[in-house]
Amino acid sequence: LEAGQKTSLETVAAAIDLGAKLGLPVHLVEPALAYTADGFTEALEKLIRAGGFSIVLFPHTYQVRDYAPKLATRFDRALISDAIRLRVDDGKVIATRQLFQGKLNAEIEAVGSPVFVSLQAGAYEPVASFAVTEELPEAGAARQRPEERFREAARAVDLSAAPIIVSVGRGIKEKENLGLIEDLAKALGAEIAASRPICDNGWLPMERQVGSSGQTVAPRLYLAVGLSGAIQHLVGMKGSKTIVAINKDPNAPIFEVADYGICGDLFEVLPELTKGILAAKG
């Protein structure tokens, strides 16, 4: 875990929940050594064997994808990766994973001990903070040397940290109409996101794309404007706490996941909605 990282805080929440259900204490580990796959694998192996830990949870980050499968193999186990939910059934840990870009959910029963699971961003509501209870022991001689930390892309905005998001789809029709989205987002104090076609057309930067090939978000409020609800987009946002959909098609799939829906022409709805929000603010 990394202090201050949202995915780490979400993983802590999952660990606390699982620990309470199984009657197990929770140990939080923060690495103090520079990252290499060899170094982390060796250090965590020592820690897990010495502590006799039965369940090991990770946030599903690029580093975890790099070393966690190797670590699990040291114990003759497999990593259950990118889980969206954990539950306990008769004392057994059951992890839920999404398949085929979220079209199916698979429940995987963890066999043996220790169990290794990484959790998808947004799977759990993050805790406010955590205190480290364990530190990684020093690793021995490794075949690798630390390099500059990998970053997926330089981002002007981290949508995963936004409490309110206004997301736009092809229903906006033209780039020139994005002003309606910008006005609504400004009134709400929200970040703007989009489906892949909007970003592919260059109407908004790729860093604002939500979905299977973009960012995964779980804001308190997600307004889906002119979005049909294609599965590729849903996998990136259906963890949102409240979803409001605005679409003129009453049969749009987005209404199946929305908590609230407005079936209407967005070009009529958005100006009135923005006006109402501004009026409520005084």
Beta strands, then each sheet from edge to edge (+ up, - down):
strand 1: 29-30
strand 2: 55-59
strand 3: 79-83
strand 4: 85-89
strand 5: 92-99
strand 6: 104-109
strand 7: 115-119
strand 8: 134-135
strand 9: 164-168
strand 10: 191-194
strand 11: 221-225
strand 12: 242-247
strand 13: 260-263
sheet 1: 1+ 8+
sheet 2: 2+ 7+ 3+
sheet 3: 4+ 5- 6+
sheet 4: 10+ 9+ 11+ 12+ 13+
end
